[in-house]
């Protein structure tokens, strides 16, 4: 067991989750007959990830994650994509009420897309999204995007009632939250979405130039899937959100006005935790 496992903890929630993690990892390593390598650094907030060797699958990656609302269908999404634009999943198991384990394809060399210029990132992200968007074999096996949007809008409104929204105009707060709730139901088409696709979640691979990791699948409006990349291009987004949205809409074949509506609503509901997003929302308010 890597000696720095508990040292990687950064907050009380993760401390509690990590407390039982060594025993859970030891159990899954034994059941799947794995040989552990060194823990990847830096560790994630909700997952412990390390290279391992499997007698059946060779050099792969073990991801032991804390279960959370957005990531519940990660394995199902990866199985649906079956390696087309995303890493493959070989095994998965819910090992406790709070923890899941996945045995995943290892990307070599594994460098992130974030090391490339942002204009190149735009093209790669757009190409991957176009590959990932599909009608799943069983659409009912994935949760609707509406569920996640309601969840986040509820959280935003709860923070406001707790007095955490200093500086947020009540009118823009109401407008953004209402739009975030209503947009999913007005989509002209629905596809399987990644919902968290940005350059840190895209790795260089020998099998395919770039592969998606850590998806959070839902079914819904493809336009939503462009949002996270915008937020990870902060300087361009703050300087000219309309120009960035127009570029990505063009690369993805999306309606730029609808993308701007989504971007406005998303920035509003995230503005308590990320105050800089409020400035973006004010620039593009419908």
C-alpha positions as CSV (number, residue, x, y, z in Angstrom):
1,X,0.0,0.0,0.0
2,X,1.5,3.4,-1.0
3,X,2.7,5.2,2.2
4,X,1.4,8.6,1.1
5,X,-2.2,7.4,0.8
6,X,-3.6,9.2,3.8
7,X,-1.2,12.0,3.4
8,X,-2.9,12.9,0.2
9,X,-6.0,13.9,2.1
10,X,-7.0,17.6,1.8
11,X,-10.3,18.0,3.7
12,X,-12.4,16.3,6.3
13,X,-14.8,14.6,3.9
14,X,-11.9,13.0,2.1
15,X,-10.3,12.1,5.4
16,X,-13.3,10.1,6.5
17,X,-13.5,8.4,3.1
18,X,-9.8,7.6,3.1
19,X,-10.0,6.0,6.6
20,X,-11.5,2.8,5.3
21,X,-9.8,2.9,1.9
22,X,-6.7,0.9,2.6
23,X,-8.8,-2.2,3.6
24,X,-11.0,-1.8,0.6
25,X,-8.1,-1.5,-1.8
26,X,-6.4,-4.6,-0.3
27,X,-9.6,-6.5,-0.8
28,X,-10.1,-5.6,-4.5
29,X,-6.4,-6.1,-5.2
30,X,-6.7,-9.7,-3.8
31,X,-10.0,-10.5,-5.6
32,X,-8.7,-9.3,-8.9
33,X,-5.2,-10.7,-8.4
34,X,-3.5,-7.4,-9.1
35,X,0.1,-6.2,-8.6
36,X,0.2,-2.5,-7.4
37,X,2.5,0.1,-8.8
38,X,3.2,3.6,-7.4
39,X,0.2,5.9,-6.8
40,X,-0.4,8.5,-9.5
41,X,0.3,12.0,-8.3
42,X,-1.4,14.3,-7.6
43,X,-4.3,12.3,-6.1
44,X,-7.9,13.3,-7.1
45,X,-10.5,14.6,-4.7
46,X,-12.8,11.7,-5.1
47,X,-10.6,8.8,-6.4
48,X,-7.4,6.9,-5.6
49,X,-5.7,5.9,-8.9
50,X,-2.7,3.7,-9.5
51,X,-1.1,1.6,-12.2
52,X,-1.5,-2.1,-11.7
53,X,-0.7,-5.3,-13.5
54,X,-3.5,-7.9,-14.1
55,X,-2.8,-11.5,-15.1
56,X,-5.8,-11.3,-17.4
57,X,-5.6,-7.7,-18.8
58,X,-1.9,-6.8,-18.5
59,X,-0.8,-3.3,-17.6
60,X,-3.9,-1.4,-16.6
61,X,-5.1,1.2,-14.1
62,X,-7.0,0.7,-10.8
63,X,-9.4,3.5,-9.9
64,X,-11.0,3.3,-6.4
65,X,-13.5,6.1,-6.1
66,X,-15.8,7.7,-3.7
67,X,-19.4,7.4,-5.0
68,X,-21.0,10.6,-5.9
69,X,-24.2,11.7,-7.8
70,X,-22.5,12.8,-11.0
71,X,-20.2,9.8,-11.4
72,X,-22.5,6.9,-10.7
73,X,-22.7,5.7,-14.4
74,X,-19.0,6.0,-15.3
75,X,-18.5,2.3,-16.0
76,X,-21.8,2.0,-17.9
77,X,-20.8,4.9,-20.1
78,X,-17.4,3.5,-20.8
79,X,-19.0,0.1,-21.7
80,X,-21.4,1.9,-24.1
81,X,-18.5,3.7,-25.9
82,X,-16.4,0.5,-25.9
83,X,-13.1,2.3,-26.6
84,X,-14.4,4.6,-29.3
85,X,-12.9,7.9,-28.1
86,X,-12.7,6.8,-24.4
87,X,-10.7,4.4,-22.4
88,X,-12.0,0.9,-22.0
89,X,-13.3,-0.5,-18.7
90,X,-12.5,-4.2,-18.0
91,X,-14.0,-4.7,-14.5
92,X,-16.0,-2.7,-12.1
93,X,-17.5,-3.4,-8.7
94,X,-19.3,-1.5,-5.9
95,X,-17.1,-2.6,-3.0
96,X,-19.1,-0.7,-0.3
97,X,-22.0,1.8,0.0
98,X,-19.5,4.6,-0.5
99,X,-16.8,3.2,-2.8
100,X,-16.5,1.8,-6.3
101,X,-13.6,0.1,-8.1
102,X,-12.8,0.1,-11.8
103,X,-10.1,-1.6,-13.7
104,X,-9.3,0.6,-16.7
105,X,-7.3,0.8,-19.8
106,X,-3.9,2.4,-19.2
107,X,-3.0,5.3,-21.6
108,X,0.7,5.5,-22.7
109,X,2.3,8.0,-22.6
110,X,-0.6,9.4,-20.7
111,X,0.2,13.1,-21.0
112,X,-2.8,15.3,-20.8
113,X,-4.3,17.4,-23.5
114,X,-3.9,20.4,-21.2
115,X,-0.2,20.5,-22.2
116,X,-1.2,21.5,-25.7
117,X,-2.2,25.0,-26.8
118,X,-5.8,25.9,-26.2
119,X,-6.6,26.3,-29.9
120,X,-5.5,22.7,-30.4
121,X,-7.5,21.6,-27.4
122,X,-10.6,23.1,-29.0
123,X,-10.3,20.9,-32.1
124,X,-9.5,17.7,-30.1
125,X,-12.3,18.2,-27.6
126,X,-14.8,18.9,-30.4
127,X,-13.7,15.7,-32.3
128,X,-14.0,13.6,-29.2
129,X,-17.4,14.9,-28.3
130,X,-18.7,14.1,-31.8
131,X,-17.5,10.6,-31.4
132,X,-19.0,10.2,-27.9
133,X,-22.5,11.5,-28.8
134,X,-24.8,8.6,-29.7
135,X,-28.1,7.1,-28.8
136,X,-27.3,4.4,-26.3
137,X,-28.5,0.9,-26.8
138,X,-30.7,1.3,-23.8
139,X,-31.4,5.0,-23.2
140,X,-33.3,4.2,-20.1
141,X,-30.2,2.8,-18.4
142,X,-28.7,6.3,-18.1
143,X,-30.1,9.2,-16.0
144,X,-31.5,12.3,-17.8
145,X,-29.5,15.5,-17.8
146,X,-32.5,17.1,-16.2
147,X,-31.7,15.2,-13.0
148,X,-28.2,16.7,-12.7
149,X,-29.4,20.2,-13.6
150,X,-32.1,20.2,-11.0
151,X,-29.6,18.9,-8.5
152,X,-27.1,21.7,-9.1
153,X,-29.9,24.4,-9.3
154,X,-31.2,23.1,-5.9
155,X,-27.7,23.4,-4.5
156,X,-27.2,26.9,-5.8
157,X,-30.5,28.1,-4.3
158,X,-29.7,26.4,-1.0
159,X,-26.4,28.3,-0.8
160,X,-28.2,31.6,-1.5
161,X,-30.6,31.0,1.4
162,X,-27.5,30.3,3.6
163,X,-26.3,33.8,2.8
164,X,-23.4,32.7,0.6
165,X,-24.4,34.7,-2.5
166,X,-23.0,38.1,-1.6
167,X,-22.7,40.2,-4.7
168,X,-25.1,38.1,-6.8
169,X,-28.0,40.1,-8.1
170,X,-31.2,38.3,-7.1
171,X,-32.7,38.8,-10.5
172,X,-29.8,37.2,-12.3
173,X,-29.8,34.4,-9.8
174,X,-33.4,33.6,-10.4
175,X,-33.0,33.9,-14.2
176,X,-29.9,31.6,-14.3
177,X,-31.4,28.9,-12.1
178,X,-34.7,28.9,-13.9
179,X,-33.0,28.7,-17.3
180,X,-30.7,25.9,-16.0
181,X,-33.8,23.9,-15.0
182,X,-35.7,24.5,-18.3
183,X,-33.1,24.1,-21.0
184,X,-32.8,20.2,-20.8
185,X,-36.5,19.8,-21.7
186,X,-36.2,22.0,-24.8
187,X,-33.5,20.0,-26.6
188,X,-34.2,19.0,-30.2
189,X,-32.3,15.8,-29.7
190,X,-30.8,13.8,-26.9
191,X,-27.5,11.8,-26.8
192,X,-25.3,10.1,-24.4
193,X,-23.1,12.8,-22.8
194,X,-19.7,12.9,-21.1
195,X,-20.7,16.1,-19.1
196,X,-17.2,16.7,-17.7
197,X,-15.0,16.8,-20.8
198,X,-12.0,19.1,-20.5
199,X,-8.3,18.9,-21.4
200,X,-7.3,17.4,-18.0
201,X,-9.6,14.5,-18.7
202,X,-8.1,13.7,-22.1
203,X,-4.9,11.6,-22.2
204,X,-2.5,10.7,-25.0
205,X,-2.5,7.1,-26.0
206,X,-0.8,4.7,-28.4
207,X,-4.1,3.1,-29.4
208,X,-5.7,6.4,-30.3
209,X,-4.1,9.9,-30.2
210,X,-6.4,11.0,-27.4
211,X,-8.8,9.2,-25.1
212,X,-11.3,10.5,-22.6
213,X,-11.1,9.5,-19.0
214,X,-13.4,10.1,-16.0
215,X,-16.7,10.7,-17.8
216,X,-19.9,11.4,-15.9
217,X,-22.6,10.1,-18.3
218,X,-26.1,11.4,-18.6
219,X,-28.5,11.5,-21.5
220,X,-29.6,14.8,-22.8
221,X,-28.8,18.0,-24.9
222,X,-25.5,17.7,-26.7
223,X,-25.0,21.5,-26.3
224,X,-24.5,21.0,-22.6
225,X,-21.4,18.9,-23.2
226,X,-19.4,21.9,-24.6
227,X,-19.6,23.8,-21.3
228,X,-16.8,22.3,-19.2
229,X,-14.1,23.0,-21.9
230,X,-15.2,26.7,-21.9
231,X,-14.7,26.9,-18.2
232,X,-11.2,25.4,-18.4
233,X,-10.2,28.1,-20.9
234,X,-10.7,30.8,-18.3
235,X,-8.7,33.7,-19.8
236,X,-10.4,33.4,-23.2
237,X,-13.8,32.9,-21.6
238,X,-13.5,36.0,-19.4
239,X,-12.1,38.1,-22.2
240,X,-14.7,37.3,-24.9
241,X,-17.2,34.6,-24.0
242,X,-19.1,35.2,-27.2
243,X,-16.1,34.5,-29.4
244,X,-15.2,31.3,-27.6
245,X,-18.7,30.1,-27.8
246,X,-18.9,30.9,-31.5
247,X,-15.7,28.9,-32.1
248,X,-16.8,25.8,-30.2
249,X,-20.3,26.0,-31.7
250,X,-18.8,26.0,-35.2
251,X,-16.5,23.1,-34.4
252,X,-19.4,21.1,-32.9
253,X,-22.2,22.0,-35.3
254,X,-24.2,23.6,-32.5
255,X,-26.5,26.6,-32.3
256,X,-24.4,29.4,-30.8
257,X,-27.3,31.2,-29.1
258,X,-28.4,28.0,-27.3
259,X,-24.8,27.4,-26.2
260,X,-24.6,31.0,-24.8
261,X,-27.9,30.4,-22.9
262,X,-26.4,27.2,-21.4
263,X,-23.2,29.0,-20.6
264,X,-25.0,31.9,-18.9
265,X,-27.1,29.5,-16.8
266,X,-24.1,27.3,-15.9
267,X,-22.0,30.3,-14.8
268,X,-24.8,31.6,-12.6
269,X,-25.4,28.3,-10.7
270,X,-21.6,28.0,-10.2
271,X,-21.0,31.6,-9.2
272,X,-21.2,31.1,-5.4
273,X,-18.1,28.8,-5.5
274,X,-16.5,30.5,-8.5
275,X,-17.2,34.2,-8.3
276,X,-15.3,35.0,-11.5
277,X,-18.1,33.2,-13.4
278,X,-20.6,35.9,-12.5
279,X,-18.7,38.3,-14.6
280,X,-19.0,36.0,-17.6
281,X,-22.7,35.5,-16.9
282,X,-23.2,39.3,-16.8
283,X,-21.6,39.7,-20.2
284,X,-23.8,37.2,-22.0
285,X,-27.1,37.5,-20.0
286,X,-30.0,36.7,-22.4
